[in-house]
């Protein structure tokens, strides 16, 4: 199977030292075109390398952001659980206070 990876050596269109390098072979009379095409291919390879770096950085940031959202979701769930517990405690305490108040009123003879 043919190696499909693009390398700087394979991107060369024209090579005066050796006819073995390069994907596309050009005759010697197209020397100027070949050199300009090689310059263009070099620029493209540099841009591809830069884009690969940027993609890697973006993937790293995405992992960090996902982790941050996971932490926030866990904290939010813990907060909701604590809030529900506090609501229940408050309701139970209010009912207890009401019962105690009624018991005091009954003990004083104030029956409703």
Secondary structure, DSSP 8 states (H G I E B T S, - for coil): -------HHHH-S--SS-TTSSSS---GGGHHHHHHHHHHHHHHHHHHHHHHHHHHHHHHHHHHHHHHHHHHHHHHHHHHHHHHHHHHHHHHHHHHHHHHHHHHHHHHT---
